[in-house]
């Protein structure tokens, strides 16, 4: 069996194992989000803690300073962005009474266009059904908006738990690392260390690349929306910057939100937003992102796409976020057993 076939079989095996692990995690999904988000925050801030610790600052204080820096950045961003977003949301509230009329007029025009055709074939009937389903979906999103916002605020408790866990993860990371290595025999420690270092490097590359691309995509989504005259461009850009870290799932939410917001201004703005979204998301999310990430962590783009789709189907947005790291964790096990 040649090397290419062995690598292909190994990749398929890791893919199957990763899917099984994601499925098992699904059954304990209620307790996972606070722990996982805390681990992600700690993972992102750990370099700051380690750097401060090298300056002879106690690790307890270093971890606290890293969290305070994180909060400071959030506050600064909020100071500049929240007034703009609030202004846009107030304008949106004032336009909401006209939103139903714009949506209804939009779909009525499409229905008239279809009914104007003499051909009443299956295709026309299918189009009418699709139009009706889209209208019902958009109306349902509008009706459930207050409930969705309420649920978001109800998760503040979990967020606080995540930050507390992040603090303890950062503070105790060296101890946990040493304790983990001591559990193995000396002949295995070198390989385990190599596995942990390699996986850590690839995961940090993955998340840092994802964050960078999310910021870039959010910027261009907001800029594009602004250039075509959509009045809620800042809100759309900020929303996209955060949700872009959930490939495919995040952009879908951004599309639905942007479509509804642009419809409050009229059909022309709706079409303009769709064009902007197609250009930005089509190029970056579907072409550039998998290739850049795949090149950096040496994983074929098709595997990244498959893991994202499978993780999202099993575990929702959280599965989308952890799908590729799960694959990396199991793929690098060959460093131990080689």
Secondary structure, 3 states (H helix, E strand, C coil): CCHHHHHHHHHHHHHHHHHHHHHHHHCCHHHHHHHHHHHHHHHHHHHHHHHHHHCCCCHHHHHHHHHHHHHHHHHHHHHHHHHHHHHHHHHHHHHHHHHHHHHHHHHHHHHHHHHCCCCCCHHHHHHHHHHHHHHHHHHHHHHHHHHHHHHHHHCHHHHHHHHHHHHHHHHHHHHHHHHHHHCCCHHHHHHHHHHHHHHHHHHHHHHHHHHHHHHHHHHHHHHHHHHCCCCCHHHHHHHHHHHCCCCCHHHHHHHHHHHHHHHCCCHHHHHHHHHHHHHHHHHHHHHHHHHHHHHHHCCCHHHHHHHHHHHHHHHHHHHHHHHHHHHHHHHCCHHHHC
